[in-house]
Amino acid sequence: MNNQVFNKDYIYLDVDLKDQKDAFEFIAEKAYSLNLVASKESLIKGFEARENEGSTGFEDGFAIPHSRIKEVKQAAVFVVRLKKAIDWNSMDGKPTQILIALLVPEGPNGDQHLSILSDVAVKLMDEEFKTTLNKTESVEEVLQALNKEKNATTNEVSEQANTSKSLNILAITACAVGIAHTFMAEDKLLKVGKEMGHNIRVETHGSKGVGTPFTDAEIASADVVIFATDVNVDKDRFGGKKFYQTGVAKAIKNPTEIINNAIEQGTILDLGTNGFDNSKGKKASSGPKTGLLQHILAGISYMIPVIVLGGICLAFSLGLAKAIWGPEAGTKGPIVGIDANGNDIYKSPWGPLAVLELIGASAFTLMIPILAGFIANSIAGRAAIAPAMVGAFIGNDAGKFMPLPGMSAVQTPTGFVGALIAGILVGYFVKWVNTWKVPRSLAPAMPIFFIPLMAGIGISLLFIYAIGGPIGFVMDKISHAINRAYQGNVGIWVGLGLGAVLGAMAGFDMGGPINKIAFVTCAALVTDHIYQPMGAMAAAIPVAPMAMGLSTLLFKKFFTEEERNLGVAALIMGTIGISEGAIPFAIRDPRRAIIANVSGSLVAGGIAGAFGVTDAAAHGGPIVAILGAVPYGLMTLWYFLAVICGVAVTTSVYGLWMNLDARRGKGVGFELIAENEAKAKALPNKKAKLFKNKKQATNAQA
């Protein structure tokens, strides 16, 4: 062992710490004082980021928090035994007494220590090692236990079977980080497999690469292959073999059950022998079942960077343009003349702000197809991407819908609602097609010819003829009703009611058909010098993105780091009147988020409508009031009051609802963890405090 990694100065017995945060601060303080790390804060953030991927709490009161960051100067293993056990969201639901914290430098220097650190994790399989750490009062004995070589469980197939029922079993272990769980699962499966009388070999896929790779002969003679993995592992080598998929934590906790299940419940891995290969063997039977919500979240993960790119570009360009040229101006600047063809001539048609808006608008155009394509991909593989994207693209362009009789044109695209429809319908259609048994000669043409044509044309026709027209017809009637209502005498109560209706529509689908028709109607009324509807709409538009962004800051435990970053972007978008920043949150948690958004937007629109707030610019968000589209003075005060009340209502409703459901063991974060142990991204592990002394829906991950 490398004695630089183990040192008596890194061992602390019977320390009084109150919680996980306190523990991280203690270790960071000691590491910094020992010159092992350049920044205490970075080390703490590294530990927390790792916990957000999945708890490092194991069984029997042990946890292995680890942080691999560039600020670590020298790899080290800290052992901290607590005076009083604390909650760590452990695998067995029991509190944690002993921390074995791993500090790993990022880069090549860190790679040199991965095997040592992995061996430390495997030591937790050794009862003698655990007993020593639990009972000794001597730092030297702990150091001796760390340095003691563990009798390794052999990872070789026995030349002769122990019993007549002995099977040749191969297993692959792979966890999210590849430092601890990968090798602990290896140790458990090897030990238990041999005790059960089977010939077993384990191939590890960890941070240090592939360990003990299988030979072609071993694969050929294997009776069953176990995939104890939390990340994607290529299965091409094992086509035609009996296989069983599980999570790495389950292999650590219940190896006997996993081996028995693999033998009894394993299925043949079909890479195309009965049909065709869509996505490197991605079939319905090739892994654990995934819920629809997980497929939708997979699509959101690809959509989020596009939303951030488009939203920030639009927010910056529009905000700056209006600040320079006035609230009614666009990014091309004011109109300075008319050309020979009667077209407007703008002051800066190809200036930096106009180009930035062009980039943002292009990103938003791509956002909807990307969401649909990767929902479909998650369901059925890559052959489903193209048709779903085409369908969603058509669904997001109202000009491509056939109007119903009596309509001049359809004005409302389906937005993200259409993306969900396209992604889900195409995904499950392609998944069904994947089960067809076709002649081997036709198999190569299925994913590149038949599926794109059939699914792409089918979903496009559905939008053009069956979905777009009826939605447009209903929205057209609503538009005319709103228009007629504002043509009459609008008093305080009528203004309150109409404003509340517009606000609710604004908060419902954030750029979808209901939101869009309300906005288009209000914008049309602005051209007729009726400004009150847009005043209510302008107050309601920013509520959803600003409230969702604020929720990620106030209720951090319910959001991943990526979602919290998106929340900041949503706040910025909301101030400029771009509601699309709230879309991922509405899709992620539709029931609570949409109800909360509608509640707050309704309040904002109602208040603005009741006080007769007007907006002369066909735009929303605080920027229109800051720049004077909402008349300065008392009306500006009513406008900001409406926005603040709306945001407060949505944030309060959403936050209280999430906390209430969490205490009941429900809610989107809890459900996502339960459905997909491998990712464990939807709920930060600090939420474990809400379920103290209860077994969590998720197992620990490395």
Number of C-alpha atoms within 10 A of each C-alpha: 12 11 10 10 20 20 20 15 13 19 18 18 18 13 15 13 19 14 15 17 13 12 20 21 17 17 22 23 18 16 24 18 12 11 13 19 26 16 17 22 15 17 27 21 14 21 24 21 17 22 24 22 23 25 26 27 28 26 17 17 23 25 25 22 24 27 23 20 19 18 20 24 20 17 24 24 23 24 26 22 23 20 14 15 18 19 21 27 31 26 27 18 22 22 23 24 22 27 22 19 24 25 31 28 24 16 11 8 14 22 15 14 19 21 18 17 23 21 19 24 20 21 22 19 17 11 9 12 17 18 10 15 23 17 9 12 12 15 18 13 14 25 19 16 17 22 16 12 12 15 8 12 13 14 17 12 17 14 7 9 14 15 10 8 9 17 20 19 25 24 24 25 31 31 27 24 20 22 27 28 30 32 29 26 31 26 23 19 30 25 19 16 22 18 12 16 15 23 23 25 27 27 20 24 24 22 20 16 10 14 15 13 13 16 8 10 8 15 18 12 13 20 16 25 29 24 25 28 26 26 17 11 13 9 18 12 12 18 16 15 20 19 27 26 22 20 24 31 28 19 26 25 19 14 23 18 12 22 24 13 15 21 19 11 12 19 19 16 23 23 22 21 15 15 21 27 20 25 15 14 19 22 22 16 16 17 15 13 10 13 12 14 17 20 20 23 21 18 27 24 17 16 24 20 15 22 27 23 17 26 28 22 22 27 22 17 24 24 23 17 21 22 16 14 15 18 24 18 17 23 27 22 22 18 14 10 11 11 8 6 6 8 9 13 15 16 14 16 16 14 12 13 23 20 16 21 23 18 17 24 17 14 21 21 17 19 26 28 32 28 32 36 32 30 36 35 27 23 29 27 24 20 27 33 27 23 29 34 29 22 30 33 26 26 31 28 19 22 16 20 28 20 21 17 9 7 12 9 18 22 22 29 30 28 27 27 20 26 29 24 20 33 33 25 21 34 30 16 18 27 22 13 20 25 13 11 13 16 12 13 9 11 19 16 12 19 21 15 11 16 22 21 14 14 25 22 15 15 24 24 16 16 27 20 15 15 18 30 25 16 20 26 20 14 21 18 12 16 19 11 12 18 17 10 14 18 10 9 9 17 13 15 13 17 26 24 19 24 33 28 22 33 35 29 28 34 32 23 26 27 26 22 28 26 24 21 25 25 25 16 20 29 22 16 21 20 12 9 10 19 24 27 31 33 32 39 38 35 40 38 35 35 40 38 31 32 30 32 27 22 21 23 16 13 16 17 21 26 23 21 19 13 20 21 15 23 27 20 22 31 24 21 30 29 21 27 28 26 28 25 31 31 25 26 22 22 20 19 15 14 11 19 29 24 18 28 34 26 25 32 38 34 31 37 38 31 29 33 35 23 22 23 29 26 31 22 22 23 24 27 25 21 22 30 24 16 18 19 23 27 18 12 9 10 19 20 14 20 31 18 16 29 28 19 17 32 29 19 23 29 28 17 18 23 21 12 15 20 18 13 14 20 13 12 16 14 18 21 24 23 18 23 23 16 19 21 21 25 18 27 20 25 23 25 27 20 21 22 15 13 17 16 15 15 15 21 15 24 27 29 30 27
